[in-house]
Every structure is written in C-alpha cells, then in structure tokens.
Amino acid sequence: MTDRNAAVQAAIEGELRLIDPEVRASPELFEVLLHPEFTEFGASGAQWDRASIVRVLTATPEPGTRPFTTSRMKGVQLADDLVHLTFDTDDNGRRAHRSSLWRRTEGTWRLWFHQATPFSEE
C-alpha cells in the first residue's frame, strides 16, 4: 500500500534530491540529507556510514556517464517519524532494487538506512 501523505512526499523529495547532480557535486548539500547515524548496504556488498558515502558519492563523476534513473518509487509511513520507500534504479545498465528508511529528526526528514540489491531483467 502506498500512502502519499506529507511524510511520504517529503521522503520521496529527499530521495530524488540525493540523485540530483548538483547535490551529488556538493558534500554540504548531500550530507544535510543524511541522518547522523546513516548506514547503507550497497549493491556492491559494501557497508557505508555517513562520512564514507558522502566522500564516495560526491566525488567527480566520470565524464560521459548519464545520471541514473529511478522507477516504481512508492512509500508508506510506518510511524510518526519513519517512512519506508522502495524503488528501482538503473545506473548505466546496473540495476538495483532499493529500500530506504527516512527518519524525521528535529523536524527534518533524513535518510537513516538504505539497502540496494542488484537485479537483471532476465
């Protein structure tokens, strides 16, 4: 079930900002969207914390690569301060199912946990 209330909409907007090339180019803009206790299990199998993911994802992108795309994004509010999003991404042919937990902290929605699982269309 998808619940498009204000909390879910805020989480979706935050998730889309995280893939915005302008935000990805700025550690300051990127970091503000992440909860201080952020953790990620990446599609590569690596585990990331807030500092390491900011460093890696705000590095200069390779020239000629296209930005990755999202599809099938939906969400549900699990509690007053917690939203769960699921969606798929395509990053230059590398596809992943994604799951994100967004927590409201001090009135601001921030990404608290993220997991990506690779998949193919085959």
C-alpha positions in Angstrom: 0.0 0.0 0.0 1.3 3.4 -0.9 0.4 6.3 1.4 1.1 9.6 -0.3 0.8 11.8 2.8 3.1 14.7 3.6 5.7 12.5 5.3 5.9 10.1 2.3 6.1 13.0 -0.1 9.0 14.6 1.9 10.9 11.3 1.9 10.4 11.0 -1.9 11.6 14.5 -2.5 14.6 13.9 -0.3 15.4 10.7 -2.2 15.2 12.5 -5.5 17.4 15.3 -4.2 20.1 12.7 -3.4 20.4 11.8 -7.0 20.3 15.4 -8.3 23.7 16.0 -10.0 24.0 19.4 -8.2 23.5 17.8 -4.8 25.9 15.0 -5.6 28.6 17.5 -6.5 28.3 19.2 -3.1 29.3 17.3 0.1 27.5 20.0 2.1 24.2 19.6 0.2 24.4 15.8 0.2 25.4 15.4 3.8 22.4 17.5 5.1 20.0 14.9 3.7 21.7 12.1 5.7 20.9 11.2 9.3 23.9 11.3 11.6 23.5 7.6 12.2 23.2 6.8 8.4 24.1 3.2 7.3 24.0 1.7 3.8 24.4 -1.8 2.5 25.3 -1.1 -1.2 24.6 -3.1 -4.3 28.4 -3.9 -4.3 28.0 -5.6 -0.9 29.9 -2.8 0.8 28.7 -1.2 4.0 28.9 2.6 4.3 28.5 5.1 7.0 27.6 8.8 6.6 31.2 10.1 6.1 32.3 7.4 3.7 29.2 7.6 1.5 29.4 11.4 1.3 33.1 11.1 0.3 32.4 8.5 -2.4 29.2 9.8 -3.9 30.2 13.4 -4.1 33.5 12.6 -6.0 33.6 13.9 -9.5 31.6 11.7 -11.8 33.2 10.0 -14.8 32.8 12.2 -17.9 30.2 10.9 -20.4 28.2 8.9 -17.9 24.4 9.5 -17.8 22.7 10.1 -14.5 20.9 7.1 -13.0 17.2 6.8 -13.3 14.5 5.7 -10.8 11.3 3.9 -11.3 8.4 2.3 -9.3 9.0 4.6 -6.3 6.5 4.1 -3.6 6.3 4.7 0.1 4.5 4.1 3.4 4.6 6.0 6.7 5.4 3.4 9.4 5.3 5.8 12.3 5.1 9.5 13.0 8.8 9.8 12.4 9.6 6.9 10.0 8.9 6.4 6.2 9.8 3.4 4.1 10.5 3.9 0.4 11.1 1.2 -2.2 12.2 1.8 -5.8 14.4 0.6 -8.6 17.4 2.3 -10.2 19.3 2.0 -13.4 22.9 3.3 -13.3 24.3 2.9 -16.8 22.9 -0.6 -17.1 23.5 -1.6 -13.5 20.0 -2.2 -12.0 19.1 -2.4 -8.3 16.1 -2.8 -6.1 16.3 -0.2 -3.3 14.9 0.2 0.1 15.2 3.4 2.2 14.2 4.4 5.7 13.7 8.1 6.3 13.5 9.4 9.9 12.3 12.8 11.0 14.8 14.3 13.3 14.3 17.8 14.7 11.6 18.5 12.2 13.7 17.4 9.1 13.4 14.2 7.1 16.8 12.5 6.7 17.9 9.2 5.2 18.6 6.8 8.1 19.1 3.5 6.3 19.5 2.4 2.7 20.0 -1.0 1.0 20.4 -1.9 -2.7 20.2 -5.3 -4.2 21.3 -5.9 -7.8 19.0 -7.5 -10.3 18.7 -8.1 -14.0 15.7 -8.1 -16.3 16.4 -11.6 -17.5 
